[in-house]
Amino acid sequence: MPDVVLSPWLATVLFVLACLAGHRYRRVWKEEGPRWQLWVFGLTAALCLLIVGLVPLTTN
């Protein structure tokens, strides 16, 4: 399996995307919005944080 690594700028973009999706998730949850939006924003935030947390960064 080839080495999978994230560049620092991509990790930053994913982290910011996770923060924005988490914020939107909380807003939809508080407003009791459509359930499908909870799934979309929740899964987006979770996936981004898992990628940033589990895939190593390059050290160049």
MIBAMI-428343 format. One line per 3 residues: number of its first residue (from 1); for each residue x, y, z of N, C-alpha, C, CB. Coordinates in steps of 0.001 Angstrom, whole numbers, plus 500000, padded with zeros to 6 digits. Glycine has a CB too. Example, Ala and Ser with C-alpha at 12.3 -4.5 7.8 and 13.67 -1.06 7.14 Angstrom:
! residues 2
1) 513190 494310 507800 512300 495500 507800 513200 496700 507800 511308 495527 509046; 512850 497750 507080 513670 498940 507140 512900 500030 507870 514084 499402 505725
! end
This chain:
! residues 60
1) 500843 498820 500000 500000 500000 500000 500889 501245 500000 499041 499997 501222; 500627 502184 499112 501463 503389 499078 501250 504236 500332 501154 504223 497817; 502291 504968 500671 502199 505836 501843 501235 506979 501565 503588 506385 502232
4) 500245 507101 502419 499259 508174 502291 499591 509221 503345 497783 507636 502459; 499855 510437 502893 500184 511529 503801 499420 512776 503373 501716 511796 503822; 499212 513670 504317 498562 514951 504049 499593 516064 504072 497444 515229 505074
7) 499442 517001 503176 500273 518197 503260 499668 519094 504334 500368 518942 501871; 500464 519944 504936 499943 520809 505994 498798 521711 505532 501054 521658 506542; 498851 522224 504302 497776 523107 503834 496483 522331 503647 498172 523792 502518
10) 496563 521080 503190 495356 520265 503024 494764 519893 504377 495668 518993 502217; 495610 519601 505347 495129 519311 506696 494437 520536 507294 496294 518862 507598; 494976 521710 507035 494353 522941 507525 492997 523167 506877 495263 524140 507264
13) 492907 522951 505573 491638 523106 504859 490600 522123 505392 491840 522898 503344; 491006 520870 505607 490079 519870 506138 489617 520228 507548 490734 518491 506139; 490533 520742 508366 490167 521129 509729 489179 522293 509730 491419 521504 510527
16) 489419 523286 508886 488495 524425 508790 487138 523960 508270 489075 525528 507866; 487135 523069 507292 485882 522517 506781 485129 521766 507877 486153 521585 505592; 485852 521017 508707 485220 520302 509817 484623 521277 510823 486233 519384 510511
19) 485325 522358 511101 484802 523362 512030 483538 524017 511491 485858 524427 512309; 483546 524371 510217 482373 524995 509610 481195 524027 509561 482705 525488 508201; 481459 522768 509222 480390 521769 509179 479844 521507 510578 480897 520458 508551
22) 480711 521475 511579 480266 521283 512957 479418 522447 513444 481460 521099 513872; 479794 523650 513056 479017 524830 513433 477642 524787 512780 479758 526121 513036; 477616 524428 511516 476336 524328 510802 475479 523196 511368 476575 524104 509296
25) 476110 522089 511751 475395 520979 512381 474692 521452 513650 476363 519822 512704; 475424 522199 514488 474848 522681 515744 473695 523646 515483 475923 523364 516598; 473852 524505 514494 472791 525462 514173 471522 524749 513683 473282 526455 513108
28) 471679 523764 512806 470522 523007 512306 469878 522235 513455 470945 522032 511165; 470689 521683 514334 470175 520907 515469 469352 521797 516401 471338 520252 516248; 469867 522994 516716 469145 523900 517610 467848 524406 516996 470024 525074 517978
31) 467849 524621 515682 466643 525110 515001 465683 523977 514651 467027 525865 513734; 466069 522731 514997 465275 521547 514669 464968 521506 513175 463967 521528 515483; 466021 521665 512400 465910 521659 510944 465758 520254 510396 467119 522322 510323
34) 465824 520143 509078 465662 518838 508436 466732 517839 508888 465709 518994 506917; 466296 516626 509110 467208 515581 509604 468309 515257 508604 466428 514314 509928; 468011 515380 507307 469040 515048 506317 470223 516010 506413 468447 515079 504896
37) 469956 517264 506812 471055 518225 506967 471940 517852 508151 470504 519652 507149; 471331 517319 509201 472131 516860 510337 473103 515764 509890 471216 516339 511475; 472618 514835 509070 473471 513766 508579 474583 514301 507694 472649 512748 507820
40) 474247 515199 506799 475262 515725 505875 476354 516462 506633 474619 516662 504839; 475972 517397 507494 476974 518187 508203 477712 517368 509257 476321 519389 508855; 477010 516474 509926 477653 515627 510927 478670 514677 510322 476615 514838 511678
43) 478300 514030 509231 479229 513107 508576 480407 513840 507949 478503 512296 507513; 480159 515025 507408 481253 515818 506844 482264 516182 507931 480707 517096 506171; 481774 516679 509059 482669 517047 510153 483424 515827 510678 481880 517709 511290
46) 482719 514729 510875 483360 513527 511406 484414 512981 510447 482313 512456 511690; 484099 512937 509169 485042 512410 508185 486301 513279 508104 484374 512317 506807; 486118 514582 508074 487278 515486 508011 488159 515337 509242 486818 516944 507875
49) 487553 515258 510421 488349 515127 511639 489046 513775 511723 487472 515327 512860; 488387 512722 511240 489045 511411 511211 490249 511413 510272 488050 510326 510782; 490097 512036 509122 491211 512096 508176 492379 512884 508775 490758 512738 506843
52) 492075 514046 509345 493146 514874 509929 493786 514163 511114 492594 516251 510372; 492980 513440 511881 493503 512776 513063 494281 511501 512791 492395 512469 513970; 493944 510793 511711 494545 509479 511491 495569 509400 510369 493484 508514 511217
55) 495538 510350 509442 496505 510334 508337 497678 511234 508712 495844 510806 506989; 498893 510726 508614 500053 511527 509028 500315 512695 508063 501301 510636 509117; 500977 513714 508597 501366 514886 507808 502757 514690 507223 501326 516166 508671
58) 503013 515348 506104 504359 515336 505551 505253 516215 506406 504363 515811 504079; 506516 515931 506406 507457 516693 507232 508461 517469 506385 508199 515758 508179; 508197 517630 505104 509139 518330 504220 509139 519790 504546 508788 518118 502742
! end
